[in-house]
């Protein structure tokens, strides 16, 4: 799934000109109309960015689960039942959301550092790495893009900006703030302790034994 263009929230219903409660057939016809209008091969009204945006809208709204997630973000369900304040949960989320934003920046900074020639990360990959809900992630990305810390490249992948890197370096998060959000499978395994060869290649000293030898040497001083 691609990200909204230019780092902005994309209202898929408004883009296709359909009601949020429109059925799939109506959405399909609207997509076909706008896809034909903005197709790059159309000499009169071809517009690549609009074409990609229309295809993204169809990708989301034609998938039942993705559409349900988008509806939650847009607040369609709450409109039906009446908006209510989250109460204590709101205050508990304040610190958590700040840590999540730092985590997103850490992932993108690390990607930029390790893959300088391909520094982008898709939202789908980020979702697979983080143990958070789609609502939490999209809210964090909205904030980071508004601050100019994150942007979407020409392939709609997420990238950290120079301002985002400076912000992260000036406000270094602690591992205990970031790692709880990252799924264990998405973490690099810690480097294993290696055995240290002795003068005799057949003799090998375990790391714990090395510490004992050093302690005895220091005690003799």
Buried (B, 14 or more C-beta within 10 A) or exposed (E): EBBBBEBEEBEBBEBBEBEBEBEEEBBBEBBEEBBEBBBEEEEEEEBEEBBBBBBBBBBBBEEEEBBEBBBBBBEBEEEEEEEEEEEEEEEEBEEBBBBBBBBBBBBBBBBBEEEEEEBBBBBEBBBEBBEBEBEBBBBBBBBBBEEEBBBBEEEBBBBBBEEBBEBBEEEEBEEEBBEEBBEEEBEEEEEEEEEEEEEEEEEEEEEEEEEEEEEEEEEEE
